[in-house]
Amino acid sequence: MAGPSSIIAWLFALASASCVAYSLAKAAYKYPSTGAFYSIFSVVFNKKISLIIVFLYLISVVVGIAAIADGIGQYFSFFGFQYTPFSILLVEVIAILAFCTINVRGVTISGKTENVLTIAKIAPLIILSLILIPYIHLSNFFPFYPSSGITSFLKALVIVYFPFTGFEISAIPAQETKTTEKIVYRSMRLTLIIVGFIYIFLNISLIGATGSYVLANSPAPLATASGLISKESEYITAIIGIIAMLSAVNAYMLAASRVLQNVSSLFSLHKIRDISSRGTPANATILVALAACALVVFLSHNFELLASISVIATLVTYIFVCICAYKIFSNITIRIVACIGMLLTSTILVIYFPMTIQ
């Protein structure tokens, strides 16, 4: 949508996410709890507002799972499987239920699965970015802005923010981590440094080597770019894309289930608050998975819609995180970062809603 100017959108999103992550890390350390968010929000806001914000976050994560599952379905269609709405839908539902099962079995197997998937997706992306460098043509960066102008750029800005969401998961099990002050902060900082570098480096390589128009019209952009190297690499990269999305489904499943269980425990919601013999919020995990499956069934092949809903709900949550950090701390550095986070995140929301109405 945005052409080469999307690189600016990535930088804008990285700056916003970094400020929110810093604010959340500081607040989560001072008020640690499994589920993280309610304990932070309830310090500044009343019970009703705090619940609404947490509910918004749950919506963002569940819708995010559905969006990612839809992306997995699109990548499977790249392999030339007979494309029918039912077959792709089945793939998407199976992916969600598979990671539901993993998370029900225990956080250890979920964590080990995430480690393997993360290594499997990050290393090839860096290698691909490096291999594509000789194929880069400066002409692919012009015109820098799309012919549709600023409208496409603003719409793309929200979509671009979607891949940055999820860093807050590091703070969700804050109470279960070591009580070192900087443990959550360091994890978030390291995450955003790595993620920001990979996204920007990868997009420069992709746009420079392939061109924005070709990428925008491909159901599997990474695989299409890999076709410059060899036909076989297209399929390898498509597999990497699927691995990346499977990793995200696993992480989101863990986040949503723990936040849901935490709130249910605080307000004595039977069954959902229960912890299984394996020490996992099994019922909460199953409920999250079923909700995501329902969204996939009714809104299949609507990735942009699902991603936009997820981002908007997440951004609202992020704004309240920054507000809480500003209210909780008197430290000038934290307050300045929180204000910048509020400003940048609010800007994305303000410019996006008129685009949605249009």
Secondary structure in CASP SS format (residue, H / E / C, confidence):
PFRMAT SS
TARGET T0000
AUTHOR 0000-0000-0000
METHOD secondary structure of the structure
MODEL  1
M C 1.00
A C 1.00
G H 1.00
P H 1.00
S H 1.00
S H 1.00
I H 1.00
I H 1.00
A H 1.00
W H 1.00
L H 1.00
F H 1.00
A H 1.00
L H 1.00
A H 1.00
S H 1.00
A H 1.00
S H 1.00
C H 1.00
V H 1.00
A H 1.00
Y H 1.00
S H 1.00
L H 1.00
A H 1.00
K H 1.00
A H 1.00
A H 1.00
Y H 1.00
K H 1.00
Y C 1.00
P C 1.00
S C 1.00
T E 1.00
G C 1.00
A C 1.00
F H 1.00
Y H 1.00
S H 1.00
I H 1.00
F H 1.00
S H 1.00
V H 1.00
V H 1.00
F C 1.00
N C 1.00
K H 1.00
K H 1.00
I H 1.00
S H 1.00
L H 1.00
I H 1.00
I H 1.00
V H 1.00
F H 1.00
L H 1.00
Y H 1.00
L H 1.00
I H 1.00
S H 1.00
V H 1.00
V H 1.00
V H 1.00
G H 1.00
I H 1.00
A H 1.00
A H 1.00
I H 1.00
A H 1.00
D H 1.00
G H 1.00
I H 1.00
G H 1.00
Q H 1.00
Y H 1.00
F H 1.00
S H 1.00
F H 1.00
F C 1.00
G C 1.00
F C 1.00
Q C 1.00
Y C 1.00
T C 1.00
P H 1.00
F H 1.00
S H 1.00
I H 1.00
L H 1.00
L H 1.00
V H 1.00
E H 1.00
V H 1.00
I H 1.00
A H 1.00
I H 1.00
L H 1.00
A H 1.00
F H 1.00
C H 1.00
T H 1.00
I H 1.00
N H 1.00
V H 1.00
R H 1.00
G C 1.00
V H 1.00
T H 1.00
I H 1.00
S H 1.00
G H 1.00
K H 1.00
T H 1.00
E H 1.00
N H 1.00
V H 1.00
L H 1.00
T H 1.00
I H 1.00
A H 1.00
K H 1.00
I H 1.00
A H 1.00
P H 1.00
L H 1.00
I H 1.00
I H 1.00
L H 1.00
S H 1.00
L H 1.00
I H 1.00
L H 1.00
I H 1.00
P H 1.00
Y H 1.00
I C 1.00
H C 1.00
L H 1.00
S H 1.00
N H 1.00
F H 1.00
F C 1.00
P C 1.00
F C 1.00
Y C 1.00
P C 1.00
S C 1.00
S C 1.00
G C 1.00
I H 1.00
T H 1.00
S H 1.00
F H 1.00
L H 1.00
K H 1.00
A H 1.00
L H 1.00
V H 1.00
I H 1.00
V H 1.00
Y H 1.00
F H 1.00
P H 1.00
F H 1.00
T C 1.00
G C 1.00
F H 1.00
E H 1.00
I H 1.00
S H 1.00
A H 1.00
I C 1.00
P E 1.00
A H 1.00
Q H 1.00
E H 1.00
T C 1.00
K C 1.00
T C 1.00
T C 1.00
E C 1.00
K C 1.00
I H 1.00
V H 1.00
Y H 1.00
R H 1.00
S H 1.00
M H 1.00
R H 1.00
L H 1.00
T H 1.00
L H 1.00
I H 1.00
I H 1.00
V H 1.00
G H 1.00
F H 1.00
I H 1.00
Y H 1.00
I H 1.00
F H 1.00
L H 1.00
N H 1.00
I H 1.00
S H 1.00
L H 1.00
I H 1.00
G H 1.00
A H 1.00
T H 1.00
G C 1.00
S H 1.00
Y H 1.00
V H 1.00
L H 1.00
A H 1.00
N C 1.00
S C 1.00
P C 1.00
A C 1.00
P H 1.00
L H 1.00
A H 1.00
T H 1.00
A H 1.00
S H 1.00
G C 1.00
L C 1.00
I C 1.00
S C 1.00
K H 1.00
E H 1.00
S H 1.00
E H 1.00
Y H 1.00
I H 1.00
T H 1.00
A H 1.00
I H 1.00
I H 1.00
G H 1.00
I H 1.00
I H 1.00
A H 1.00
M H 1.00
L H 1.00
S H 1.00
A H 1.00
V H 1.00
N H 1.00
A H 1.00
Y H 1.00
M H 1.00
L H 1.00
A H 1.00
A H 1.00
S H 1.00
R H 1.00
V H 1.00
L H 1.00
Q H 1.00
N H 1.00
V H 1.00
S H 1.00
S H 1.00
L H 1.00
F C 1.00
S C 1.00
L C 1.00
H C 1.00
K C 1.00
I C 1.00
R C 1.00
D C 1.00
I C 1.00
S C 1.00
S C 1.00
R C 1.00
G C 1.00
T C 1.00
P C 1.00
A H 1.00
N H 1.00
A H 1.00
T H 1.00
I H 1.00
L H 1.00
V H 1.00
A H 1.00
L H 1.00
A H 1.00
A H 1.00
C H 1.00
A H 1.00
L H 1.00
V H 1.00
V H 1.00
F H 1.00
L C 1.00
S C 1.00
H C 1.00
N C 1.00
F H 1.00
E H 1.00
L H 1.00
L H 1.00
A H 1.00
S H 1.00
I H 1.00
S H 1.00
V H 1.00
I H 1.00
A H 1.00
T H 1.00
L H 1.00
V H 1.00
T H 1.00
Y H 1.00
I H 1.00
F H 1.00
V H 1.00
C H 1.00
I H 1.00
C H 1.00
A H 1.00
Y H 1.00
K H 1.00
I H 1.00
F C 1.00
S C 1.00
N C 1.00
I H 1.00
T H 1.00
I H 1.00
R H 1.00
I H 1.00
V H 1.00
A H 1.00
C H 1.00
I H 1.00
G H 1.00
M H 1.00
L H 1.00
L H 1.00
T H 1.00
S H 1.00
T H 1.00
I H 1.00
L H 1.00
V H 1.00
I H 1.00
Y H 1.00
F H 1.00
P H 1.00
M H 1.00
T H 1.00
I H 1.00
Q C 1.00
END
